[in-house]
Amino acid sequence: MTKRVLAILGDFYHEEKLSKRSFEHAIEQLNQVEVEYATVKELVDKLKTKPDVVVLFAENRLNPQEPQVETWMDEGAAKAINSYVNEGGGWIAWHSGLASYEQFEDYTTVLKGYFKYHPADHQVVTYFERENMGLNSNEETFSFLDEHYFVYCDEENTNVFLKSESVDGTSIAGWEHKFGKGQVVCFTPAHREEGLLHPTTVKLLANAIKLSANIGE
């Protein structure tokens, strides 16, 4: 059975073309997948069509460098996402899909976490996969120059499959859990081309889509 994947990719600080290249490399590793692209402003209406999984690689802020910052998410959108996942939809919050949403409890409850901050300078970040987790790429560690995300994660109520470390400290970098009837994956790498196109990043993203869309072997 063909699975429908809705992808919302790119924002002010994250180039759509680059994230799309990474995403499409991941899709190439999967069978029987149909992809539709949309913008954040179209997301809520697209949820009504019941895609099998949504991949969000876009932060909440639309114009983060302006004096008056505008955002796309509101309480209605957060509730719509919560209902979509609770009723069986898959959700992948990828990198900036975790960012600037902390005030929307209906959304962060689904994720069981959110982005807190990243240091101003990019550093070499090493990612460590936890053993015996279904999302593993079979690489114990992988490293590249990246925007090191530090996050809040309700670790006791999710399954952490990836951690990160740089000169700036350590953080959780990937986790997954069920929410109602749906499946959620949160995944922090990556920001730069080197990381987005790294084979392990692509493999982990493909595995996340596979899990969230319930794609069989």
C-alpha positions as CSV (number, residue, x, y, z in Angstrom):
1,M,0.0,0.0,0.0
2,T,1.3,3.4,-1.0
3,K,2.0,5.8,2.0
4,R,1.4,9.5,1.7
5,V,4.1,11.8,3.1
6,L,3.4,15.5,3.6
7,A,6.6,17.5,3.8
8,I,6.9,21.1,5.0
9,L,10.6,22.0,4.4
10,G,12.5,25.2,4.9
11,D,12.2,28.6,6.7
12,F,14.1,31.9,7.0
13,Y,17.3,30.3,8.3
14,H,17.0,26.9,6.7
15,E,17.1,26.7,2.9
16,E,14.2,24.8,1.3
17,K,16.3,23.4,-1.6
18,L,18.9,21.9,0.8
19,S,16.5,20.3,3.2
20,K,14.5,19.0,0.2
21,R,17.7,17.3,-1.2
22,S,18.2,15.6,2.1
23,F,14.6,14.5,2.4
24,E,14.5,13.2,-1.2
25,H,17.6,11.1,-0.6
26,A,15.8,9.6,2.4
27,I,12.6,9.0,0.3
28,E,14.8,7.1,-2.3
29,Q,15.5,4.5,0.3
30,L,11.8,3.7,0.8
31,N,9.2,1.9,-1.4
32,Q,5.6,2.8,-2.2
33,V,5.8,6.4,-0.9
34,E,4.0,9.3,-2.4
35,V,5.2,12.8,-1.4
36,E,3.3,16.1,-1.3
37,Y,5.0,19.4,-0.4
38,A,3.3,22.3,1.4
39,T,4.0,25.4,3.3
40,V,3.5,26.0,7.0
41,K,0.5,28.2,6.2
42,E,-1.1,25.3,4.3
43,L,-0.4,22.6,6.9
44,V,-3.6,22.7,8.9
45,D,-5.8,22.3,5.7
46,K,-3.5,19.5,4.5
47,L,-4.0,17.6,7.7
48,K,-7.7,17.2,6.8
49,T,-6.6,15.0,3.9
50,K,-5.1,12.5,6.4
51,P,-1.6,12.0,5.2
52,D,0.2,9.0,6.7
53,V,3.0,11.1,8.0
54,V,4.0,14.7,8.2
55,V,7.6,15.8,8.1
56,L,8.1,19.4,9.5
57,F,11.5,21.0,9.0
58,A,10.4,24.6,9.6
59,E,10.4,26.8,12.7
60,N,7.5,28.8,14.0
61,R,8.9,32.3,13.2
62,L,8.3,33.6,9.7
63,N,10.4,36.8,9.9
64,P,12.8,36.3,12.8
65,Q,15.0,39.3,12.0
66,E,12.2,41.8,11.9
67,P,11.3,44.1,14.9
68,Q,7.8,42.6,14.9
69,V,8.1,38.9,14.6
70,E,5.3,37.0,13.0
71,T,4.6,33.3,13.6
72,W,2.5,30.8,11.7
73,M,1.3,28.5,14.5
74,D,-1.6,29.4,16.7
75,E,-3.7,27.5,19.3
76,G,-5.9,26.2,16.6
77,A,-3.0,24.8,14.5
78,A,-1.5,23.2,17.6
79,K,-4.8,21.5,18.5
80,A,-5.2,20.3,14.9
81,I,-1.7,18.7,15.0
82,N,-2.5,17.1,18.4
83,S,-5.7,15.6,17.1
84,Y,-4.1,14.4,13.8
85,V,-1.4,12.5,15.7
86,N,-3.7,11.2,18.4
87,E,-6.0,9.8,15.8
88,G,-3.2,7.8,14.1
89,G,-1.1,10.2,12.0
90,G,2.7,10.1,12.0
91,W,4.7,13.2,12.9
92,I,8.4,13.9,12.4
93,A,9.7,17.1,14.0
94,W,13.0,17.5,12.2
95,H,15.6,20.1,13.3
96,S,13.8,23.4,13.1
97,G,10.5,21.6,13.4
98,L,11.3,21.7,17.1
99,A,12.1,25.5,17.2
100,S,10.1,28.4,18.7
101,Y,7.0,26.2,19.5
102,E,7.6,26.0,23.3
103,Q,4.6,28.1,24.2
104,F,2.1,25.8,22.4
105,E,1.4,23.0,24.9
106,D,-0.9,21.1,22.5
107,Y,2.1,20.7,20.2
108,T,4.9,20.2,22.7
109,T,2.8,17.5,24.4
110,V,2.8,15.6,21.2
111,L,6.6,16.0,20.9
112,K,7.4,15.5,24.5
113,G,10.1,18.1,24.0
114,Y,11.2,21.2,22.2
115,F,14.3,23.2,21.1
116,K,15.8,25.4,23.8
117,Y,18.9,27.1,22.2
118,H,22.0,26.6,20.1
119,P,25.4,28.3,20.6
120,A,26.2,31.1,18.1
121,D,29.1,29.3,16.6
122,H,28.9,26.1,14.6
123,Q,31.1,23.3,16.1
124,V,31.9,19.7,15.3
125,V,29.0,17.7,16.8
126,T,29.3,14.0,17.4
127,Y,26.1,12.0,17.4
128,F,25.9,8.8,19.3
129,E,23.3,6.1,18.5
130,R,21.9,4.1,21.4
131,E,22.0,0.3,20.9
132,N,19.0,-1.8,20.1
133,M,16.8,1.0,19.0
134,G,14.6,0.5,16.0
135,L,15.7,3.7,14.3
136,N,19.4,2.9,14.3
137,S,21.5,3.3,11.1
138,N,24.0,0.8,12.4
139,E,26.6,3.6,12.8
140,E,27.7,3.9,16.5
141,T,28.8,7.5,16.0
142,F,29.0,10.1,13.3
143,S,30.3,13.7,13.3
144,F,30.1,16.9,11.2
145,L,30.2,20.7,11.7
146,D,26.7,21.6,12.8
147,E,24.4,23.9,14.7
148,H,24.3,22.1,18.0
149,Y,20.7,21.9,19.2
150,F,20.1,21.8,23.0
151,V,16.6,20.6,23.8
152,Y,14.2,19.8,26.5
153,C,13.0,16.2,26.3
154,D,10.7,14.3,28.6
155,E,13.2,11.5,28.6
156,E,11.2,9.3,31.0
157,N,8.2,9.2,28.7
158,T,9.9,8.6,25.3
159,N,12.6,6.5,23.8
160,V,15.9,8.3,23.2
161,F,17.8,6.9,20.2
162,L,20.4,9.6,19.6
163,K,22.5,11.9,21.7
164,S,24.9,14.7,20.8
165,E,28.2,16.1,22.1
166,S,30.4,19.1,21.2
167,V,32.7,21.5,23.0
168,D,29.5,23.2,24.1
169,G,28.2,20.2,26.0
170,T,25.8,17.3,25.5
171,S,22.2,16.9,24.6
172,I,19.5,14.5,23.5
173,A,19.3,14.6,19.7
174,G,16.6,12.0,18.8
175,W,13.6,10.4,20.4
176,E,10.5,8.6,19.5
177,H,7.2,7.5,21.1
178,K,3.6,6.7,20.5
179,F,1.0,9.5,21.0
180,G,-2.5,8.2,21.1
181,K,-2.7,6.0,17.9
182,G,0.1,7.9,16.2
183,Q,3.8,7.7,16.0
184,V,6.2,10.7,16.8
185,V,9.9,11.1,16.0
186,C,11.9,14.1,16.9
187,F,15.3,14.5,15.3
188,T,17.8,17.4,15.6
189,P,20.5,17.0,12.9
190,A,21.2,19.0,10.8
191,H,21.7,22.6,9.7
192,R,24.5,22.7,7.2
193,E,24.8,20.9,3.8
194,E,27.5,18.6,5.2
195,G,25.2,17.3,7.9
196,L,22.0,17.3,5.9
197,L,23.5,15.2,3.1
198,H,25.6,13.0,5.4
199,P,24.6,9.3,4.7
200,T,23.8,8.6,8.3
201,T,21.6,11.6,8.7
202,V,19.7,10.5,5.5
203,K,19.5,6.9,6.8
204,L,18.1,8.0,10.1
205,L,15.5,10.2,8.5
206,A,14.5,7.4,6.2
207,N,14.1,5.1,9.2
208,A,12.0,7.8,10.9
209,I,9.7,8.1,8.0
210,K,9.4,4.3,7.8
211,L,8.5,4.0,11.4
212,S,6.1,7.0,11.5
213,A,4.3,5.9,8.3
214,N,4.2,2.3,9.4
215,I,6.0,1.2,6.3
216,G,6.7,-2.6,6.4
217,E,9.8,-4.4,5.3
